Amino acid sequence: MNSIYHVKQFDDQVFGLAYRPSLAPERSDDTDFYGEFYRPVPREFSAANQEVLRQALMETPDVRCILEIGVQRNPLPESSTGILLRNKAANAIFIGIDIEDKSHLADESRGIFTIQGDSGDRSPVYALMARLGIAAIDFLFIDGWHSVNQCVADWRYVERLSPRGTVAMHDTNVHPGPVLVFDAIDERLFDKKKYCTEGPDWGISVIRRK
Ligand SMILES: C[S@@+](CC[C@H](N)C(=O)[O-])C[C@H]1O[C@@H](n2cnc3c(N)ncnc32)[C@H](O)[C@@H]1O
């Protein structure tokens, strides 16, 4: 359990979480970052983050569908999006959802789709999956808005995670949403591990179904 925040636990049912975490009312559950615990990082998505993400993808069997929440803000080669697109199987579908327009990446002939919208609304993603005949998400990468409420909402896509699917989540060192959601993940259902916890790095985690 991370101790940098004073966390409250509510027993609302969110699949895969042992409890719903909250920082309210002392802090807003809609804030991406409080600025404290900050150590400047040389690169937002570090080389070590890139390697953890690549490995996690490679170790996930039969990846037919990748969902990325929070798409390419960094130069493509060093962004999470670049890693996922470079390493996905040719026949795998990539869906990226971002509040901003990332349609410059879309290429249906290569199975690359982008959705502009708030990731908290899962319906456009599920509608696209239905249109493409995809029942489950095999690899979910969460790196959108890092508030507690948004990360809990983003975690809800796990309801569609395939039985051998993987979740990776960026910014698990200090950002409130990822830190609290990581701690709340139900260890009876999932194995979870933090990486890049030392040094100037935002951190990344990998979560797999047991
Ligand atoms: C940290 S950046 C992602 C960086 C990316 N992983 C990379 O390596 O370049 C976060 C992204 O989340 C997007 N975002 C912010 N709020 C969002 C929301 N409510 N729904 C979807 N995307 C959101 C931002 O537009 C931004 O592109």
Ligand as a Chemical Component Dictionary entry (heavy atoms), coordinates in Angstrom:
data_LIG
# 
_chem_comp.id                   LIG 
_chem_comp.type                 NON-POLYMER 
_chem_comp.pdbx_formal_charge   0 
_chem_comp.three_letter_code    LIG 
# 
loop_
_chem_comp_atom.comp_id 
_chem_comp_atom.atom_id 
_chem_comp_atom.alt_atom_id 
_chem_comp_atom.type_symbol 
_chem_comp_atom.charge 
_chem_comp_atom.model_Cartn_x 
_chem_comp_atom.model_Cartn_y 
_chem_comp_atom.model_Cartn_z 
_chem_comp_atom.pdbx_ordinal 
LIG C1  C1  C 0  0.424   11.690 -20.787 1  
LIG S1  S1  S 1  -0.367  11.912 -22.320 2  
LIG C2  C2  C 0  -0.160  10.345 -23.094 3  
LIG C3  C3  C 0  1.198   10.226 -23.628 4  
LIG C4  C4  C 0  1.443   8.990  -24.441 5  
LIG N1  N1  N 0  1.295   7.806  -23.615 6  
LIG C5  C5  C 0  2.821   9.064  -25.050 7  
LIG O1  O1  O 0  3.705   8.245  -24.716 8  
LIG O2  O2  O -1 3.033   9.965  -25.880 9  
LIG C6  C6  C 0  -2.048  11.910 -21.824 10 
LIG C7  C7  C 0  -3.047  11.977 -22.959 11 
LIG O3  O3  O 0  -4.345  11.806 -22.391 12 
LIG C8  C8  C 0  -5.248  12.622 -23.080 13 
LIG N2  N2  N 0  -6.427  12.844 -22.221 14 
LIG C9  C9  C 0  -6.579  13.731 -21.222 15 
LIG N3  N3  N 0  -7.797  13.631 -20.672 16 
LIG C10 C10 C 0  -8.442  12.634 -21.349 17 
LIG C11 C11 C 0  -9.738  12.057 -21.253 18 
LIG N4  N4  N 0  -10.635 12.476 -20.354 19 
LIG N5  N5  N 0  -10.069 11.066 -22.118 20 
LIG C12 C12 C 0  -9.173  10.648 -23.043 21 
LIG N6  N6  N 0  -7.922  11.149 -23.164 22 
LIG C13 C13 C 0  -7.566  12.136 -22.332 23 
LIG C14 C14 C 0  -4.451  13.879 -23.414 24 
LIG O4  O4  O 0  -5.016  14.550 -24.520 25 
LIG C15 C15 C 0  -3.067  13.303 -23.715 26 
LIG O5  O5  O 0  -2.900  13.059 -25.087 27 
# 
loop_
_chem_comp_bond.comp_id 
_chem_comp_bond.atom_id_1 
_chem_comp_bond.atom_id_2 
_chem_comp_bond.value_order 
_chem_comp_bond.pdbx_ordinal 
LIG C1  S1  SING 1  
LIG S1  C2  SING 2  
LIG S1  C6  SING 3  
LIG C2  C3  SING 4  
LIG C3  C4  SING 5  
LIG C4  N1  SING 6  
LIG C4  C5  SING 7  
LIG C5  O1  DOUB 8  
LIG C5  O2  SING 9  
LIG C6  C7  SING 10 
LIG C7  O3  SING 11 
LIG C7  C15 SING 12 
LIG O3  C8  SING 13 
LIG C8  N2  SING 14 
LIG C8  C14 SING 15 
LIG N2  C9  SING 16 
LIG N2  C13 SING 17 
LIG C9  N3  DOUB 18 
LIG N3  C10 SING 19 
LIG C10 C11 SING 20 
LIG C10 C13 DOUB 21 
LIG C11 N4  SING 22 
LIG C11 N5  DOUB 23 
LIG N5  C12 SING 24 
LIG C12 N6  DOUB 25 
LIG N6  C13 SING 26 
LIG C14 O4  SING 27 
LIG C14 C15 SING 28 
LIG C15 O5  SING 29 
# 
